[in-house]
Amino acid sequence: MTKSNLKLAKLPDMKPAKMTVALPPDLMGDLEIYAKIYEQTYGEKQPVNALIPSMIAGFLASDHGFKKAKRELA
C-alpha cells in the first residue's frame, strides 16, 4: 500500500493536559479512520486522542482570523 500524504505530520513526544469532550458519532468514526490511515502512513499506531492535539494546533496555525485576533489581544 502506498503512503498517504497526510496534512498531519508524525506526532512528536509530548506530555498532554487532560480534557474531556463529547464528539458526534460521525466525527468519531472519521477520526478512527484517520488514525488507521496515520498508522499505514507512519507505521506507528496512535489512538485518536493522541492525534487530536496536533490536529487542533494545525487548525489554529492555519486560521488567519484567529492569528490576527490573538495578536490584537496581546
N, CA, C and O atoms as CSV, one atom per row, in Angstrom:
chain,resi,resn,atom,element,x,y,z
A,1,MET,N,N,0.838,-1.179,0.000
A,1,MET,CA,C,0.000,0.000,0.000
A,1,MET,C,C,0.887,1.247,0.000
A,1,MET,O,O,1.902,1.289,0.695
A,2,THR,N,N,0.507,2.252,-0.772
A,2,THR,CA,C,1.274,3.493,-0.827
A,2,THR,C,C,0.987,4.335,0.402
A,2,THR,O,O,-0.098,4.266,0.981
A,3,LYS,N,N,1.959,5.119,0.786
A,3,LYS,CA,C,1.777,6.000,1.936
A,3,LYS,C,C,0.969,7.211,1.535
A,3,LYS,O,O,1.164,7.775,0.458
A,4,SER,N,N,0.054,7.611,2.412
A,4,SER,CA,C,-0.788,8.775,2.162
A,4,SER,C,C,-0.007,10.046,2.438
A,4,SER,O,O,0.967,10.045,3.190
A,5,ASN,N,N,-0.448,11.121,1.821
A,5,ASN,CA,C,0.143,12.429,2.040
A,5,ASN,C,C,-0.753,13.176,3.016
A,5,ASN,O,O,-1.554,14.018,2.610
A,6,LEU,N,N,-0.617,12.864,4.316
A,6,LEU,CA,C,-1.455,13.488,5.333
A,6,LEU,C,C,-0.977,14.893,5.655
A,6,LEU,O,O,0.220,15.175,5.599
A,7,LYS,N,N,-1.900,15.763,5.990
A,7,LYS,CA,C,-1.558,17.112,6.414
A,7,LYS,C,C,-0.892,17.074,7.791
A,7,LYS,O,O,-0.031,17.899,8.095
A,8,LEU,N,N,-1.302,16.104,8.621
A,8,LEU,CA,C,-0.753,15.967,9.955
A,8,LEU,C,C,0.583,15.235,9.880
A,8,LEU,O,O,0.658,14.124,9.355
A,9,ALA,N,N,1.635,15.858,10.403
A,9,ALA,CA,C,2.959,15.225,10.438
A,9,ALA,C,C,2.998,14.195,11.557
A,9,ALA,O,O,2.097,14.144,12.394
A,10,LYS,N,N,4.044,13.377,11.568
A,10,LYS,CA,C,4.212,12.395,12.623
A,10,LYS,C,C,4.279,13.124,13.957
A,10,LYS,O,O,4.938,14.156,14.076
A,11,LEU,N,N,3.590,12.581,14.961
A,11,LEU,CA,C,3.485,13.247,16.251
A,11,LEU,C,C,4.807,13.284,17.000
A,11,LEU,O,O,5.543,12.298,17.011
A,12,PRO,N,N,5.116,14.424,17.631
A,12,PRO,CA,C,6.296,14.496,18.489
A,12,PRO,C,C,5.954,13.886,19.851
A,12,PRO,O,O,4.778,13.718,20.177
A,13,ASP,N,N,6.962,13.560,20.635
A,13,ASP,CA,C,6.705,13.126,22.009
A,13,ASP,C,C,6.230,14.336,22.803
A,13,ASP,O,O,6.812,15.417,22.714
A,14,MET,N,N,5.162,14.142,23.582
A,14,MET,CA,C,4.645,15.261,24.369
A,14,MET,C,C,3.872,14.746,25.574
A,14,MET,O,O,3.342,13.636,25.555
A,15,LYS,N,N,3.814,15.549,26.606
A,15,LYS,CA,C,3.013,15.217,27.780
A,15,LYS,C,C,1.774,16.107,27.740
A,15,LYS,O,O,1.868,17.306,28.002
A,16,PRO,N,N,0.616,15.536,27.416
A,16,PRO,CA,C,-0.584,16.359,27.233
A,16,PRO,C,C,-1.304,16.695,28.538
A,16,PRO,O,O,-1.170,15.995,29.542
A,17,ALA,N,N,-2.070,17.788,28.495
A,17,ALA,CA,C,-3.018,18.112,29.551
A,17,ALA,C,C,-4.298,17.350,29.226
A,17,ALA,O,O,-4.644,17.201,28.054
A,18,LYS,N,N,-4.996,16.872,30.234
A,18,LYS,CA,C,-6.207,16.075,30.017
A,18,LYS,C,C,-7.417,16.979,29.811
A,18,LYS,O,O,-7.553,18.022,30.451
A,19,MET,N,N,-8.303,16.546,28.887
A,19,MET,CA,C,-9.528,17.281,28.585
A,19,MET,C,C,-10.558,16.267,28.096
A,19,MET,O,O,-10.216,15.336,27.366
A,20,THR,N,N,-11.797,16.440,28.488
A,20,THR,CA,C,-12.859,15.539,28.050
A,20,THR,C,C,-13.788,16.287,27.110
A,20,THR,O,O,-14.226,17.397,27.413
A,21,VAL,N,N,-14.090,15.677,25.966
A,21,VAL,CA,C,-15.024,16.260,25.008
A,21,VAL,C,C,-15.989,15.185,24.535
A,21,VAL,O,O,-15.667,13.997,24.553
A,22,ALA,N,N,-17.161,15.605,24.116
A,22,ALA,CA,C,-18.145,14.693,23.521
A,22,ALA,C,C,-18.159,14.940,22.018
A,22,ALA,O,O,-18.278,16.085,21.581
A,23,LEU,N,N,-18.037,13.874,21.221
A,23,LEU,CA,C,-17.988,14.002,19.767
A,23,LEU,C,C,-19.180,13.298,19.149
A,23,LEU,O,O,-19.600,12.248,19.635
A,24,PRO,N,N,-19.736,13.868,18.075
A,24,PRO,CA,C,-20.795,13.165,17.360
A,24,PRO,C,C,-20.242,11.868,16.762
A,24,PRO,O,O,-19.066,11.805,16.404
A,25,PRO,N,N,-21.082,10.837,16.653
A,25,PRO,CA,C,-20.605,9.544,16.144
A,25,PRO,C,C,-19.941,9.617,14.774
A,25,PRO,O,O,-18.958,8.916,14.534
A,26,ASP,N,N,-20.456,10.448,13.872
A,26,ASP,CA,C,-19.849,10.518,12.540
A,26,ASP,C,C,-18.451,11.124,12.591
A,26,ASP,O,O,-17.570,10.692,11.848
A,27,LEU,N,N,-18.233,12.114,13.449
A,27,LEU,CA,C,-16.902,12.700,13.601
A,27,LEU,C,C,-15.952,11.681,14.236
A,27,LEU,O,O,-14.805,11.551,13.807
A,28,MET,N,N,-16.420,10.965,15.247
A,28,MET,CA,C,-15.588,9.947,15.882
A,28,MET,C,C,-15.199,8.866,14.880
A,28,MET,O,O,-14.062,8.394,14.878
A,29,GLY,N,N,-16.131,8.481,14.041
A,29,GLY,CA,C,-15.831,7.490,13.005
A,29,GLY,C,C,-14.763,7.978,12.053
A,29,GLY,O,O,-13.852,7.229,11.699
A,30,ASP,N,N,-14.867,9.235,11.632
A,30,ASP,CA,C,-13.854,9.806,10.739
A,30,ASP,C,C,-12.488,9.872,11.418
A,30,ASP,O,O,-11.464,9.619,10.783
A,31,LEU,N,N,-12.472,10.210,12.699
A,31,LEU,CA,C,-11.204,10.266,13.426
A,31,LEU,C,C,-10.581,8.876,13.556
A,31,LEU,O,O,-9.360,8.737,13.477
A,32,GLU,N,N,-11.398,7.860,13.751
A,32,GLU,CA,C,-10.883,6.489,13.822
A,32,GLU,C,C,-10.308,6.058,12.467
A,32,GLU,O,O,-9.276,5.389,12.415
A,33,ILE,N,N,-10.965,6.436,11.390
A,33,ILE,CA,C,-10.436,6.154,10.051
A,33,ILE,C,C,-9.117,6.899,9.848
A,33,ILE,O,O,-8.162,6.333,9.316
A,34,TYR,N,N,-9.059,8.152,10.266
A,34,TYR,CA,C,-7.827,8.936,10.146
A,34,TYR,C,C,-6.691,8.245,10.901
A,34,TYR,O,O,-5.566,8.178,10.406
A,35,ALA,N,N,-6.986,7.732,12.100
A,35,ALA,CA,C,-5.964,7.047,12.892
A,35,ALA,C,C,-5.447,5.807,12.160
A,35,ALA,O,O,-4.256,5.504,12.226
A,36,LYS,N,N,-6.321,5.098,11.473
A,36,LYS,CA,C,-5.890,3.934,10.687
A,36,LYS,C,C,-4.983,4.359,9.536
A,36,LYS,O,O,-3.974,3.707,9.265
A,37,ILE,N,N,-5.336,5.440,8.863
A,37,ILE,CA,C,-4.511,5.949,7.764
A,37,ILE,C,C,-3.171,6.444,8.304
A,37,ILE,O,O,-2.134,6.243,7.673
A,38,TYR,N,N,-3.191,7.087,9.466
A,38,TYR,CA,C,-1.954,7.538,10.117
A,38,TYR,C,C,-1.034,6.343,10.358
A,38,TYR,O,O,0.162,6.409,10.078
A,39,GLU,N,N,-1.599,5.244,10.881
A,39,GLU,CA,C,-0.807,4.047,11.143
A,39,GLU,C,C,-0.213,3.482,9.852
A,39,GLU,O,O,0.950,3.080,9.830
A,40,GLN,N,N,-1.000,3.450,8.784
A,40,GLN,CA,C,-0.500,2.959,7.498
A,40,GLN,C,C,0.603,3.864,6.960
A,40,GLN,O,O,1.567,3.387,6.361
A,41,THR,N,N,0.461,5.159,7.175
A,41,THR,CA,C,1.423,6.130,6.652
A,41,THR,C,C,2.740,6.098,7.405
A,41,THR,O,O,3.808,6.100,6.793
A,42,TYR,N,N,2.671,6.067,8.741
A,42,TYR,CA,C,3.875,6.186,9.560
A,42,TYR,C,C,4.321,4.870,10.209
A,42,TYR,O,O,5.377,4.822,10.839
A,43,GLY,N,N,3.522,3.797,10.062
A,43,GLY,CA,C,3.879,2.521,10.661
A,43,GLY,C,C,3.854,2.538,12.170
A,43,GLY,O,O,4.520,1.731,12.819
A,44,GLU,N,N,3.088,3.452,12.730
A,44,GLU,CA,C,3.009,3.621,14.179
A,44,GLU,C,C,1.561,3.846,14.561
A,44,GLU,O,O,0.937,4.809,14.116
A,45,LYS,N,N,1.028,2.964,15.382
A,45,LYS,CA,C,-0.368,3.088,15.805
A,45,LYS,C,C,-0.483,4.153,16.887
A,45,LYS,O,O,0.273,4.152,17.858
A,46,GLN,N,N,-1.429,5.055,16.709
A,46,GLN,CA,C,-1.713,6.103,17.694
A,46,GLN,C,C,-3.211,6.117,17.949
A,46,GLN,O,O,-3.996,5.997,17.008
A,47,PRO,N,N,-3.620,6.261,19.197
A,47,PRO,CA,C,-5.050,6.403,19.467
A,47,PRO,C,C,-5.537,7.770,18.993
A,47,PRO,O,O,-4.759,8.717,18.874
A,48,VAL,N,N,-6.813,7.849,18.731
A,48,VAL,CA,C,-7.406,9.101,18.250
A,48,VAL,C,C,-7.067,10.256,19.184
A,48,VAL,O,O,-6.725,11.345,18.723
A,49,ASN,N,N,-7.157,10.029,20.489
A,49,ASN,CA,C,-6.915,11.133,21.428
A,49,ASN,C,C,-5.473,11.647,21.385
A,49,ASN,O,O,-5.210,12.760,21.839
A,50,ALA,N,N,-4.542,10.867,20.853
A,50,ALA,CA,C,-3.165,11.343,20.694
A,50,ALA,C,C,-3.012,12.206,19.441
A,50,ALA,O,O,-2.113,13.045,19.375
A,51,LEU,N,N,-3.877,12.009,18.455
A,51,LEU,CA,C,-3.809,12.777,17.211
A,51,LEU,C,C,-4.493,14.148,17.322
A,51,LEU,O,O,-4.070,15.115,16.688
A,52,ILE,N,N,-5.530,14.213,18.117
A,52,ILE,CA,C,-6.360,15.424,18.181
A,52,ILE,C,C,-5.582,16.690,18.549
A,52,ILE,O,O,-5.818,17.717,17.912
A,53,PRO,N,N,-4.666,16.693,19.536
A,53,PRO,CA,C,-3.946,17.940,19.850
A,53,PRO,C,C,-3.191,18.520,18.652
A,53,PRO,O,O,-3.206,19.733,18.439
A,54,SER,N,N,-2.535,17.667,17.876
A,54,SER,CA,C,-1.809,18.173,16.700
A,54,SER,C,C,-2.774,18.656,15.627
A,54,SER,O,O,-2.477,19.608,14.905
A,55,MET,N,N,-3.928,18.004,15.518
A,55,MET,CA,C,-4.941,18.455,14.558
A,55,MET,C,C,-5.445,19.851,14.931
A,55,MET,O,O,-5.577,20.723,14.072
A,56,ILE,N,N,-5.720,20.048,16.207
A,56,ILE,CA,C,-6.205,21.357,16.666
A,56,ILE,C,C,-5.121,22.417,16.489
A,56,ILE,O,O,-5.405,23.530,16.047
A,57,ALA,N,N,-3.879,22.073,16.833
A,57,ALA,CA,C,-2.773,23.034,16.663
A,57,ALA,C,C,-2.619,23.423,15.202
A,57,ALA,O,O,-2.410,24.596,14.892
A,58,GLY,N,N,-2.720,22.456,14.305
A,58,GLY,CA,C,-2.629,22.749,12.874
A,58,GLY,C,C,-3.760,23.625,12.398
A,58,GLY,O,O,-3.560,24.530,11.589
A,59,PHE,N,N,-4.962,23.352,12.907
A,59,PHE,CA,C,-6.117,24.169,12.549
A,59,PHE,C,C,-5.902,25.618,13.007
A,59,PHE,O,O,-6.107,26.553,12.233
A,60,LEU,N,N,-5.492,25.796,14.256
A,60,LEU,CA,C,-5.279,27.153,14.768
A,60,LEU,C,C,-4.164,27.872,14.019
A,60,LEU,O,O,-4.259,29.071,13.760
A,61,ALA,N,N,-3.114,27.144,13.672
A,61,ALA,CA,C,-1.998,27.755,12.941
A,61,ALA,C,C,-2.412,28.208,11.548
A,61,ALA,O,O,-1.816,29.131,10.992
A,62,SER,N,N,-3.425,27.567,10.982
A,62,SER,CA,C,-3.855,27.935,9.627
A,62,SER,C,C,-5.029,28.908,9.622
A,62,SER,O,O,-5.483,29.315,8.553
A,63,ASP,N,N,-5.526,29.286,10.795
A,63,ASP,CA,C,-6.680,30.190,10.895
A,63,ASP,C,C,-6.175,31.632,10.993
A,63,ASP,O,O,-5.799,32.100,12.068
A,64,HIS,N,N,-6.175,32.320,9.859
A,64,HIS,CA,C,-5.642,33.690,9.815
A,64,HIS,C,C,-6.441,34.649,10.691
A,64,HIS,O,O,-5.863,35.548,11.301
A,65,GLY,N,N,-7.745,34.476,10.762
A,65,GLY,CA,C,-8.573,35.329,11.618
A,65,GLY,C,C,-8.209,35.165,13.079
A,65,GLY,O,O,-8.145,36.143,13.824
A,66,PHE,N,N,-7.971,33.924,13.491
A,66,PHE,CA,C,-7.561,33.665,14.870
A,66,PHE,C,C,-6.213,34.306,15.164
A,66,PHE,O,O,-6.044,34.952,16.198
A,67,LYS,N,N,-5.251,34.131,14.259
A,67,LYS,CA,C,-3.913,34.685,14.487
A,67,LYS,C,C,-3.969,36.207,14.602
A,67,LYS,O,O,-3.288,36.796,15.441
A,68,LYS,N,N,-4.775,36.835,13.763
A,68,LYS,CA,C,-4.899,38.305,13.818
A,68,LYS,C,C,-5.521,38.738,15.127
A,68,LYS,O,O,-5.018,39.652,15.779
A,69,ALA,N,N,-6.619,38.090,15.525
A,69,ALA,CA,C,-7.289,38.434,16.775
A,69,ALA,C,C,-6.373,38.174,17.975
A,69,ALA,O,O,-6.385,38.943,18.936
A,70,LYS,N,N,-5.597,37.122,17.928
A,70,LYS,CA,C,-4.676,36.797,19.013
A,70,LYS,C,C,-3.628,37.893,19.156
A,70,LYS,O,O,-3.309,38.301,20.272
A,71,ARG,N,N,-3.089,38.373,18.036
A,71,ARG,CA,C,-2.108,39.470,18.074
A,71,ARG,C,C,-2.732,40.728,18.679
A,71,ARG,O,O,-2.080,41.438,19.443
A,72,GLU,N,N,-3.986,41.001,18.340
A,72,GLU,CA,C,-4.658,42.201,18.836
A,72,GLU,C,C,-4.914,42.116,20.340
A,72,GLU,O,O,-4.994,43.147,21.008
A,73,LEU,N,N,-5.043,40.909,20.877
A,73,LEU,CA,C,-5.253,40.745,22.315
A,73,LEU,C,C,-3.975,40.931,23.116
A,73,LEU,O,O,-4.027,41.257,24.301
A,74,ALA,N,N,-2.841,40.728,22.487
A,74,ALA,CA,C,-1.550,40.803,23.189
A,74,ALA,C,C,-1.129,42.211,23.483
A,74,ALA,O,O,-0.067,42.429,24.067
